[in-house]
Amino acid sequence: MTQAILWQKSTFSGGGEGNTCVELAAGTPTTLHLRESDDPATILTTTRAPLTHLLQAIRRGQINPAVAPPSI
């Protein structure tokens, strides 16, 4: 039996409906799922440590989430 994933919207999404937010869901006790609401079929699965490091770097200003990385 497959259990439904319960997605939570980012508090920065403005609380409205639409496709302008990041959503987070618990996967297993050790994994987290992330998706962008405008492309819900694409899901990133990670663990708490890498996500914590990413968020800390954004908060410190080391990463600007509004700027796309250069193409490789």
DSSP file (Angstrom, degrees, kcal/mol; ACC not computed):
  #  RESIDUE AA STRUCTURE BP1 BP2  ACC     N-H-->O    O-->H-N    N-H-->O    O-->H-N    TCO  KAPPA ALPHA  PHI   PSI    X-CA   Y-CA   Z-CA
    1    1 A M              0   0    0      0, 0.0     2,-0.5     0, 0.0     0, 0.0   0.000 360.0 360.0 360.0 129.1    0.0    0.0    0.0
    2    2 A T        -     0   0    0      1,-0.0     2,-0.4     0, 0.0     0, 0.0  -0.774 360.0-141.5 -93.1 129.6    1.4    3.4   -1.0
    3    3 A Q        -     0   0    0     -2,-0.5     2,-0.1     1,-0.1    -1,-0.0  -0.731  23.3-111.5 -91.7 138.3    1.0    6.2    1.4
    4    4 A A        -     0   0    0     -2,-0.4     2,-0.5     1,-0.1    -1,-0.1  -0.376  28.3-120.6 -66.7 142.8    0.2    9.7    0.1
    5    5 A I        -     0   0    0     -2,-0.1     2,-0.8    20,-0.0    -1,-0.1  -0.738  19.1-142.7 -85.1 129.9    2.9   12.3    0.4
    6    6 A L        -     0   0    0     -2,-0.5    20,-0.4    20,-0.3     2,-0.3  -0.838  19.2-157.7 -97.7 105.9    1.8   15.3    2.5
    7    7 A W        -     0   0    0     -2,-0.8     2,-0.4    18,-0.1    18,-0.2  -0.603   5.1-159.7 -86.6 142.0    3.3   18.5    0.9
    8    8 A Q  E     -A   24   0A   0     16,-2.4    16,-2.6    -2,-0.3     2,-0.2  -0.978  16.4-129.2-120.0 135.0    3.8   21.7    2.9
    9    9 A K  E     -A   23   0A   0     -2,-0.4    14,-0.2    14,-0.2     2,-0.1  -0.493  30.0-101.0 -80.0 150.8    4.2   25.1    1.1
   10   10 A S    >   -     0   0    0     12,-2.0     3,-1.6    -2,-0.2     5,-0.4  -0.402  23.3-127.5 -63.7 144.5    7.1   27.4    2.0
   11   11 A T  G >  S+     0   0    0      1,-0.3     3,-0.7     2,-0.1    -1,-0.1   0.681 109.7  64.0 -67.9 -16.0    6.1   30.3    4.3
   12   12 A F  G 3  S+     0   0    0      1,-0.2    -1,-0.3    10,-0.1    -2,-0.1   0.423  78.2  86.1 -85.6   1.3    7.7   32.5    1.7
   13   13 A S  G X  S-     0   0    0     -3,-1.6     3,-0.5     9,-0.1    -1,-0.2   0.548 103.0-116.3 -80.3  -5.6    5.1   31.5   -0.9
   14   14 A G  T <   -     0   0    0     -3,-0.7     3,-0.1     1,-0.2    -3,-0.1   0.410  42.0 -96.8  87.1  -3.5    2.7   34.2    0.3
   15   15 A G  T 3  S+     0   0    0     -5,-0.4    -1,-0.2     1,-0.2     2,-0.1   0.381  88.2 121.0  76.7  -5.9    0.1   31.7    1.4
   16   16 A G    <   -     0   0    0     -3,-0.5    -1,-0.2     1,-0.1     4,-0.2  -0.345  68.2 -99.1 -86.8 169.8   -1.9   32.0   -1.8
   17   17 A E  S    S+     0   0    0     -3,-0.1     2,-0.3    -2,-0.1    -1,-0.1  -0.487  73.4  74.3 -80.2 157.5   -2.8   29.4   -4.3
   18   18 A G  S    S-     0   0    0     -2,-0.2     2,-0.3     1,-0.1     3,-0.1  -0.794  88.5 -63.8 132.5-174.0   -0.8   29.0   -7.5
   19   19 A N  S    S+     0   0    0     -2,-0.3    19,-0.2     1,-0.2    -2,-0.1  -0.411  91.4  99.4-110.6  54.3    2.5   27.8   -8.8
   20   20 A T        +     0   0    0     -2,-0.3     2,-0.3    -4,-0.2    -1,-0.2  -0.098  65.6  74.6-130.5  36.7    5.0   30.1   -7.1
   21   21 A C        -     0   0    0     -3,-0.1    16,-2.9    -7,-0.0     2,-0.4  -0.947  68.2-117.5-147.4 166.2    6.3   28.2   -4.2
   22   22 A V  E     - B   0  36A   0     -2,-0.3   -12,-2.0    14,-0.2     2,-0.4  -0.860  31.4-155.3-100.8 139.3    8.6   25.4   -3.0
   23   23 A E  E     -AB   9  35A   0     12,-3.0    12,-1.9    -2,-0.4     2,-0.4  -0.914   4.8-160.9-120.1 146.9    7.0   22.5   -1.2
   24   24 A L  E     +AB   8  34A   0    -16,-2.6   -16,-2.4    -2,-0.4     2,-0.3  -0.953  10.4 175.2-127.3 142.2    8.5   20.1    1.3
   25   25 A A  E     - B   0  33A   0      8,-2.2     8,-3.2    -2,-0.4     2,-0.4  -0.996  33.2-113.2-145.0 148.0    7.4   16.7    2.5
   26   26 A A  E     + B   0  32A   0    -20,-0.4   -20,-0.3    -2,-0.3     6,-0.2  -0.658  30.5 180.0 -77.9 133.8    8.8   14.0    4.8
   27   27 A G        -     0   0    0      4,-2.4    -1,-0.2     1,-0.5     5,-0.1   0.824  63.6 -19.7 -93.9 -83.8    9.8   10.9    2.9
   28   28 A T  S >  S-     0   0    0      3,-0.1     3,-0.7     0, 0.0    -1,-0.5  -0.553  86.8 -81.7-110.8-178.7   11.2    8.4    5.3
   29   29 A P  T 3  S+     0   0    0      0, 0.0     3,-0.0     0, 0.0    -3,-0.0   0.735 133.5  34.3 -59.2 -18.8   12.5    9.2    8.8
   30   30 A T  T 3  S+     0   0    0     17,-0.1    18,-0.5    18,-0.0     2,-0.3   0.472 110.1  70.0-114.9  -2.8   15.8   10.2    7.2
   31   31 A T    <   -     0   0    0     -3,-0.7    -4,-2.4    16,-0.2     2,-0.3  -0.857  53.8-161.7-121.5 154.6   14.7   11.7    3.9
   32   32 A L  E     -BC  26  46A   0     14,-3.0    14,-2.6    -2,-0.3     2,-0.4  -0.955  10.9-144.7-127.3 148.0   13.0   14.9    2.7
   33   33 A H  E     -BC  25  45A   0     -8,-3.2    -8,-2.2    -2,-0.3     2,-0.4  -0.925  14.3-172.1-113.6 139.8   11.3   15.6   -0.6
   34   34 A L  E     +BC  24  44A   0     10,-2.7    10,-3.0    -2,-0.4     2,-0.3  -0.971   9.0 166.7-127.2 144.6   11.3   19.0   -2.3
   35   35 A R  E     -BC  23  43A   0    -12,-1.9   -12,-3.0    -2,-0.4     2,-0.5  -0.987  34.5-121.0-151.1 157.5    9.4   20.2   -5.4
   36   36 A E  E >   -B   22   0A   0      6,-0.5     3,-2.1     3,-0.5     6,-0.2  -0.860  26.2-131.7 -98.2 134.4    8.6   23.4   -7.1
   37   37 A S  T 3  S+     0   0    0    -16,-2.9   -17,-0.1    -2,-0.5    -1,-0.1   0.749 104.6  58.1 -63.7 -24.2    4.8   23.9   -7.4
   38   38 A D  T 3  S+     0   0    0    -17,-0.3    -1,-0.3     1,-0.3   -19,-0.1   0.572 119.1  31.1 -82.4  -5.4    5.0   24.7  -11.1
   39   39 A D  S X  S+     0   0    0     -3,-2.1     3,-1.7     3,-0.1    -3,-0.5  -0.456  70.7 163.9-142.7  66.0    6.6   21.3  -11.8
   40   40 A P  T 3   +     0   0    0      0, 0.0    -3,-0.1     0, 0.0    -2,-0.1   0.639  69.2  66.7 -66.3 -14.5    5.2   18.9   -9.2
   41   41 A A  T 3  S+     0   0    0      1,-0.1     2,-0.7    -5,-0.1    -4,-0.1   0.717  86.7  77.8 -77.6 -19.4    6.3   15.8  -11.1
   42   42 A T    <   +     0   0    0     -3,-1.7    -6,-0.5    -6,-0.2     2,-0.4  -0.824  66.2 179.9 -94.6 115.1   10.0   16.7  -10.5
   43   43 A I  E     -C   35   0A   0     -2,-0.7     2,-0.5    -8,-0.1    -8,-0.2  -0.960  19.0-152.8-122.8 130.4   10.9   15.8   -6.9
   44   44 A L  E     -C   34   0A   0    -10,-3.0   -10,-2.7    -2,-0.4     2,-0.5  -0.880  12.4-159.4 -98.7 128.2   14.3   16.2   -5.2
   45   45 A T  E     +C   33   0A   0     -2,-0.5     2,-0.2   -12,-0.2   -12,-0.2  -0.938  26.0 145.0-111.5 130.9   15.0   13.8   -2.4
   46   46 A T  E     -C   32   0A   0    -14,-2.6   -14,-3.0    -2,-0.5     2,-0.2  -0.799  41.9-105.6-145.7-176.2   17.7   14.6    0.1
   47   47 A T     >  -     0   0    0     -2,-0.2     4,-1.4   -16,-0.2     5,-0.2  -0.692  38.9-100.4-113.6 172.7   18.5   14.3    3.8
   48   48 A R  H  > S+     0   0    0    -18,-0.5     4,-2.8    -2,-0.2     5,-0.2   0.876 112.5  59.6 -63.5 -40.3   18.4   17.0    6.5
   49   49 A A  H  > S+     0   0    0      1,-0.2     4,-2.4     2,-0.2     5,-0.2   0.941 107.2  42.4 -61.0 -52.7   22.1   17.8    6.6
   50   50 A P  H  > S+     0   0    0      0, 0.0     4,-2.2     0, 0.0    -1,-0.2   0.895 116.5  49.4 -62.1 -37.6   22.6   18.9    3.0
   51   51 A L  H  X S+     0   0    0     -4,-1.4     4,-2.5     2,-0.2    -2,-0.2   0.907 110.4  50.8 -66.8 -40.4   19.3   20.9    3.1
   52   52 A T  H  X S+     0   0    0     -4,-2.8     4,-2.4     2,-0.2    -1,-0.2   0.917 110.4  49.3 -61.0 -44.4   20.4   22.5    6.3
   53   53 A H  H  X S+     0   0    0     -4,-2.4     4,-2.2    -5,-0.2    -2,-0.2   0.895 111.2  50.0 -62.8 -41.1   23.8   23.5    4.8
   54   54 A L  H  X S+     0   0    0     -4,-2.2     4,-2.1     2,-0.2    -2,-0.2   0.944 112.2  46.3 -62.4 -48.7   22.0   24.9    1.7
   55   55 A L  H  X S+     0   0    0     -4,-2.5     4,-2.5     1,-0.2    -2,-0.2   0.882 111.8  51.7 -63.8 -38.5   19.6   27.0    3.8
   56   56 A Q  H  X S+     0   0    0     -4,-2.4     4,-2.0     2,-0.2    -1,-0.2   0.905 109.3  50.1 -64.0 -41.2   22.4   28.3    6.1
   57   57 A A  H  <>S+     0   0    0     -4,-2.2     5,-2.3     2,-0.2     6,-1.0   0.886 111.0  49.4 -64.8 -38.9   24.5   29.3    3.0
   58   58 A I  H ><5S+     0   0    0     -4,-2.1     3,-1.2     4,-0.2    -2,-0.2   0.931 110.9  49.6 -64.5 -45.4   21.5   31.2    1.6
   59   59 A R  H 3<5S+     0   0    0     -4,-2.5    -2,-0.2     1,-0.3    -1,-0.2   0.845 109.0  52.3 -63.5 -33.6   20.9   33.0    4.9
   60   60 A R  T 3<5S-     0   0    0     -4,-2.0    -1,-0.3    -5,-0.2    -2,-0.2   0.544 117.2-114.6 -78.4  -6.9   24.6   34.0    5.2
   61   61 A G  T < 5S+     0   0    0     -3,-1.2    -3,-0.2    -4,-0.4    -2,-0.1   0.604  84.0 121.7  83.8  11.3   24.3   35.5    1.7
   62   62 A Q  S   <S+     0   0    0     -5,-2.3     2,-0.4    -6,-0.2    -4,-0.2   0.717  77.7  36.5 -77.5 -21.1   26.7   33.0    0.2
   63   63 A I  S    S-     0   0    0     -6,-1.0    -2,-0.2    -5,-0.1    -1,-0.2  -0.999  71.0-153.1-133.2 129.7   24.1   31.9   -2.3
   64   64 A N    >   -     0   0    0     -2,-0.4     3,-1.9     1,-0.1    -6,-0.1  -0.885   4.9-164.0-102.8 105.4   21.5   34.1   -3.9
   65   65 A P  T 3  S+     0   0    0      0, 0.0    -1,-0.1     0, 0.0    -7,-0.0   0.671  85.7  63.7 -65.0 -14.8   18.5   32.0   -4.8
   66   66 A A  T 3  S+     0   0    0      2,-0.1     2,-0.5    -3,-0.1    -2,-0.0   0.598  92.2  74.1 -83.7 -10.1   17.2   34.6   -7.1
   67   67 A V  S <  S-     0   0    0     -3,-1.9    -3,-0.1     0, 0.0    -1,-0.0  -0.906  81.2-131.8-109.0 124.8   20.2   34.3   -9.5
   68   68 A A        -     0   0    0     -2,-0.5     3,-0.1     1,-0.1    -2,-0.1  -0.460  29.3-110.2 -70.5 142.0   20.4   31.3  -11.7
   69   69 A P        -     0   0    0      0, 0.0    -1,-0.1     0, 0.0     3,-0.1  -0.356  42.8 -91.7 -68.2 154.6   23.8   29.5  -11.7
   70   70 A P        -     0   0    0      0, 0.0     2,-0.1     0, 0.0     0, 0.0  -0.320  46.6-100.1 -65.3 150.1   25.9   29.9  -14.8
   71   71 A S              0   0    0      1,-0.1    -3,-0.0    -3,-0.1     0, 0.0  -0.420 360.0 360.0 -68.6 144.7   25.5   27.2  -17.5
   72   72 A I              0   0    0     -2,-0.1    -1,-0.1    -3,-0.1     0, 0.0   0.421 360.0 360.0 -95.3 360.0   28.2   24.5  -17.5
